[in-house]
């Protein structure tokens, strides 16, 4: 923006992108005795949010949502006969008309408030001068006491061969034709939103991203829910995968107006190739600071070009200020609006006000949407001095009980165990953003869990779940509070470096067990047993929660009650594991899943052994119901690497390893080790998984230990007597007592 010198140079001069928050800023400034001037570079009033961001995107989300509504309507009695035709151009036309209308609204309001708009590219000449290059090439200079930079950010392209064939979100909002095959690179909110939009409008969508889950920075448990919902809607996910090249197929150039091609070949870093009509790069945005001549006037920027500011939005040059995405703080339109309002009050309103970034709500408008406020569980753990109480609820919305849609809503509260204060809330499900705005008010007011519990819910509604979640899902300690809970049945395995947990309860009857590397034993936070056939061990390894279940299913000859008890017990154990934690099941499940995956494509990778029987179908049905996959079936192997059980001339595959479906890409291999056996006739099955962890190091932290072999005389005698008196640790005992005893206190 640029402005003429008014009132002895007191008026602000702003370089901006015409954003929504500029409107609020100018209204605030124009209530003061000043006359600001705005220079708009990219054209239009409303900036990224209104012209090429939030508003047009939300209109497309609305359009895409109707496909699911049409499907659901049939179960509510609506008889839809014949095909439902979709007109992409009609939606674009109406979307454009709405943007034009909003442009006019902003223009009239700003003009009526005394703002002079100058179309052109602004750059800073010195600490008090802005130069505007107008569309005809002429230049104007304007001087002022204060300069505000609000130029926003821009979409970027990944630097790979063929990147010019890709588009960004700017172009995706106005494609002339709706793609039939779309490839999206990126795991952020823009990527998952466009995946939902295009899939909802009928396209085939493949989503590639570098991490194990999309939406890095959001709560891990909720990220898992979103990934599951995306897959449930038919979007193909490719975690841990990058694109390396884009190539036009059968490209024919006649002239500038006549060019044809059969699509774009997409090559991944794993050697896979796909064909797409459109490739969207949604890998991030860069601050619009590179053309402002900031370095010449001494305004500091960071390595990505974001302008460095203090807590009041002041740059390194005292009279130059910056707000919004160009500063790369919290890049949301309402946050930029807050920053602009604080600037106006501080500089011109006689009030010293700084933005408050605590408990800022936000939403991802995938289908169904995700919305959060406050701290995620991971953020709360990183900051916590006290234990955290985690409350979660996953339920089938009332509407889905009639429509038969298999898509649960999930809600979550993160609570400080000592103060009872609610630190964070999250929801994935219909109307999540509308509900979360009210929850944000409660968190901003410092609400406790008791406040939530004492609030009367609105029935029937999804929102009431937030005030009826009274059953604790889990209690989590910060990383600085190590606990171990191996229990009384944990034993050292001689000369192996492992410690075992088992379930055997009778001298003449075996159970199941899990071996744990002794280096990881302090990461064991829970051990659960269900009779002699099921055991679960939960480990914490840096930022990963790993749940390992060992199970032994009844053999074919057992009665149906025994089989039912086993599968019900296994279901209870699986349901006790939070959605966002890693889960693995291994053991003798006494079923044949076979080589064919027909009817069980979501649980069977297509590479098995033998012919499926009823017990094998039970295994696959269980895996499908809990969004798991049989790792043994993911890789083409020779017979010796598939057969897990041999008896005489009989060979079969009955020992399996199951993992969550979203961790499929993390599974590097699964096979039988020929010649190795754990018990007679059963071969050893191994699976390799690779997960990235964030290592939290504390160079001052040391584990207290007693060097008992160095004790002498009466001290050694007293220590021996205390060991005999205390006896072995009891399962489920006081972990803090165990820790203090082991330290010799």
Number of C-alpha atoms within 10 A of each C-alpha: 32 34 30 19 18 15 11 8 16 17 24 29 29 27 28 27 26 30 26 20 24 26 22 18 21 25 19 19 26 18 13 14 11 18 22 25 23 25 26 26 22 14 13 21 26 24 25 23 18 22 25 18 16 15 17 21 24 16 17 22 21 15 16 20 18 13 16 14 11 14 15 18 14 13 16 11 8 11 10 11 6 6 6 8 6 12 9 15 14 10 15 18 11 12 20 16 12 17 19 15 12 18 17 15 14 19 19 13 14 23 12 12 18 17 22 18 19 18 20 25 23 29 22 25 18 14 20 17 18 25 23 26 19 17 11 7 10 9 13 15 16 18 23 23 17 19 26 22 27 26 28 28 21 17 16 15 16 16 10 11 12 16 16 12 14 18 19 20 19 15 12 18 19 17 14 11 9 18 19 15 20 23 26 27 23 25 23 19 20 24 26 25 22 27 25 27 25 22 25 24 22 15 19 18 25 20 23 23 23 16 17 23 24 26 23 14 11 19 20 19 20 24 21 19 23 25 22 19 23 21 15 13 17 15 22 17 21 21 22 16 20 17 24 17 18 23 17 18 14 11 12 12 11 8 7 6 7 8 10 13 12 13 18 25 18 21 17 16 12 11 9 10 14 15 19 23 18 23 25 22 24 24 19 18 17 17 20 22 22 14 10 20 15 19 11 12 16 13 20 16 20 10 6 12 16 22 28 19 21 11 11 19 24 18 23 17 15 11 16 23 25 29 32 30 24 25 27 21 16 13 16 17 21 16 21 28 21 20 24 30 24 24 27 23 18 16 17 19 16 9 12 13 17 18 17 12 13 11 19 19 24 18 19 20 24 24 26 21 20 28 24 29 24 24 23 23 24 17 15 20 21 14 10 15 16 18 18 23 21 21 20 23 19 17 14 16 18 12 12 15 11 13 15 13 16 12 18 18 20 24 24 25 23 26 25 22 18 11 10 16 17 26 24 25 27 31 28 27 25 16 16 24 22 12 18 22 17 12 23 21 15 16 21 15 10 13 17 18 24 13 14 19 14 11 12 10 16 11 9 9 10 21 20 16 20 24 17 15 18 15 10 11 16 13 14 16 17 16 18 14 11 16 20 20 24 26 18 14 14 20 14 15 14 8 6 10 12 17 19 17 23 24 21 16 11 9 6 6 8 13 17 20 24 19 17 21 12 15 10 14 18 15 22 21 19 18 22 17 19 15 14 19 23 25 25 26 22 22 23 21 16 13 15 15 19 18 21 21 26 24 27 20 24 21 14 12 7 10 10 11 8 13 17 13 13 21 18 12 18 24 14 12 17 19 11 11 18 16 19 15 16 19 22 18 23 21 20 21 22 20 24 24 30 21 16 18 18 9 11 17 13 20 27 25 20 21 19 26 23 15 13 17 13 12 20 19 17 16 24 25 17 17 22 19 11 15 15 24 28 28 29 29 26 20 17 15 16 11 14 14 18 28 24 25 19 14 10 6 5 7 17 20 28 23 25 26 22 23 24 21 22 20 18 20 16 17 16 13 14 23 25 24 16 14 8 11 15 9 8 9 13 20 23 19 23 15 16 11 13 12 12 10 10 9 9 11 8 8 6 5 8 7 7 12 13 12 9 12 7 8 13 11 7 9 12 14 12 13 15 12 11 13 13 10 9 9 8 10 17 14 15 14 12 12 17 13 12 15 17 12 15 13 13 13 10
